[in-house]
Amino acid sequence: MPAVKIAPSVLASDLGNLNCECIRMMENGADWLHMDIMDGHFVPNIVMGAPVIASVSKAVPNIFMDCHMMVADPGKWVKDIADAGGASYTFHLEATDDPMDVVRQIKATKMRAAVAINPGTPASEISDELGNAVDMILVMTVWPGAGGQKFMKECMPKVAELRARFPDLDVEVDGGVGPKTIDRCADAGANVIVAGTAVFNHPKPKDVIAFLRVRCEEAQERIKRERERLANGEELPPSERKDYGDGRRSGYASGAITPLSYPRVYMSAAKREKLRRESQGAENRERPNMASLSGMSSLSMTTAVNGK
Ligand SMILES: O=C(CO)[C@@H](O)[C@H](O)COP(=O)(O)O
């Protein structure tokens, strides 16, 4: 399985001191910095754009910026983000009717290409062609648009399914991830961990980053053993099964996740329109709107930044 990467989401940082915040996280063990870019259309919020990415790129040597593009027209910003110094470009599947074209545009730059799916989008919407073309798949574990939301554990079967289909791909989780939820993510097979509030709001971010990494590495060892045993037709002893207490077990141990094949490239126009509207809050009362966003900690400075 690919190496574990911990990517603090700067949405929860002191955005007025963004360069220093990125340096602080790298000194505390972060592999990547997760940059949330929103356009006010795909999600009802605006945070930063290519000029801010360029400023960070100049000020922070060797930074790897994992740019999460929560934008309605993902092809439009590829060149700007590449020129600004973005290292990875994640677009939302719900935002385009031609994901392979967006991937081609990203690959024409030096950036890594990644595709994200919202909580309402099934993993089966990632075709084999798309999954094999990208460097990473991001499974959102909250509705995009704000930090500090509750982790949606119901997204974990999608992570397990994608890990089973794409054993060597980076699979990223984002939203509500921290020490209390990391085991579910890691057991499902996620190896790129985005955490905003849990890292930036903690007085010892180094400890949180180290904890997340260790739990993922331990899970990877477990998954490796499970794979080997299942390949040999062996039964797993109950002590080695991760049981969530709700009838489900980790994807690999349960053997319930079958790596199906999804040859389709495009979802239907009607379905994409529904998923797009859902992302904007038009069809989902649960997802954040501007009123609910205003109370979120990520939009104000975190107290941990000044050690208060
Ligand atoms: O993309 C998003 C939100 O749209 C995430 O990156 C969040 O910023 C993660 O924050 P926490 O839930 O970890 O606070």
The ligand as a Gaussian input file, in Angstrom:
#p B3LYP/6-31G(d) Opt

LIG

0 1
 O      -12.386000      20.270000       2.631000
 C      -12.656000      20.467000       3.771000
 C      -13.907000      21.145000       4.111000
 O      -14.519000      21.548000       2.954000
 C      -11.735000      19.957000       4.802000
 O      -10.381000      20.038000       4.387000
 C      -11.849000      20.498000       6.171000
 O      -11.171000      21.695000       6.304000
 C      -11.312000      19.533000       7.172000
 O      -11.382000      20.121000       8.411000
 P      -11.634000      19.296000       9.733000
 O      -12.954000      18.606000       9.583000
 O      -10.500000      18.349000       9.860000
 O      -11.649000      20.363000      10.767000

